[in-house]
Amino acid sequence: MNSQEMTDIVREDLKHIPKGYGARHGWLRTYYNRRRRHDLAKGKTSKEETMAYCIAEIQKEDPRWHAEFDPTYFNLNLVSEFLSQFHPLKSF
């Protein structure tokens, strides 16, 4: 996958993560952007796995923080399934 293809995918994904307000929410967009590019370069194609990883990392800093994203674009069941791998006792 070339750089332009990755950029197009990430650009589309970011349309479904609201810009919102607050430092943590800005982190989600920024961190998702970087992590998604990394995952795509490594051959991982699941946007839900990337989202779950980003949520888990941010929640390490602020366990009470809840992510906002479009659940019709990011399959909420898959995000929850992947998130449980990072937070086995925490429900999403």
C-alpha positions in Angstrom: 0.0 0.0 0.0 1.5 3.3 -1.0 1.4 6.6 1.0 -1.4 8.1 -0.9 -3.7 5.1 -0.4 -2.9 5.3 3.4 -3.7 9.0 3.4 -7.0 8.4 1.7 -8.0 5.7 4.1 -7.0 7.7 7.2 -8.7 10.9 5.9 -12.0 8.9 5.4 -11.6 7.4 8.9 -11.0 10.8 10.6 -14.3 12.1 9.1 -16.0 9.7 11.6 -14.2 10.9 14.7 -15.6 14.3 15.7 -13.2 17.1 16.2 -14.9 17.9 19.4 -13.3 19.7 22.3 -10.9 18.9 25.1 -7.4 17.6 25.2 -8.3 13.9 25.3 -10.6 14.1 22.3 -7.9 15.8 20.3 -5.5 13.1 21.3 -7.9 10.5 19.9 -7.8 12.1 16.4 -4.1 12.7 16.5 -3.2 9.3 18.0 -5.6 7.5 15.6 -4.1 9.2 12.6 -0.5 8.1 13.6 -1.5 4.6 14.7 -3.7 3.9 11.7 -0.9 4.8 9.3 1.5 2.5 11.3 -1.1 -0.4 11.3 -1.7 0.0 7.5 2.0 0.0 6.8 2.3 -3.3 8.8 -0.6 -4.8 6.9 -3.3 -4.5 9.6 -6.5 -3.4 8.0 -9.0 -3.3 10.9 -9.9 0.2 11.7 -11.8 -1.1 14.8 -8.6 -2.7 16.2 -6.8 0.6 15.7 -9.6 2.5 17.4 -9.6 0.1 20.4 -5.9 0.4 20.8 -6.0 4.2 20.8 -8.9 4.2 23.3 -7.0 1.9 25.6 -3.9 4.0 25.4 -5.7 7.2 26.2 -7.7 5.5 29.0 -4.4 4.6 30.7 -3.9 8.4 31.2 -7.6 9.1 32.1 -9.6 5.9 33.0 -12.9 7.9 33.1 -12.6 9.2 29.6 -15.0 7.9 27.0 -14.4 8.1 23.2 -16.7 9.6 20.8 -16.9 8.2 17.3 -19.4 7.2 14.6 -20.6 3.7 15.7 -22.1 3.1 12.2 -18.7 3.5 10.6 -16.6 1.8 13.3 -18.3 -1.4 14.2 -19.0 -0.9 17.9 -19.1 -4.7 18.6 -15.7 -5.1 17.1 -14.2 -2.1 18.9 -15.6 -3.5 22.2 -14.2 -7.0 21.4 -10.7 -5.6 20.6 -10.9 -3.2 23.6 -11.5 -6.1 25.9 -8.1 -7.5 24.9 -6.5 -4.3 26.2 -8.8 -3.9 29.3 -10.0 -7.4 30.1 -12.2 -6.3 33.1 -13.5 -3.1 31.6 -16.6 -2.9 29.5 -16.9 -0.3 26.8 
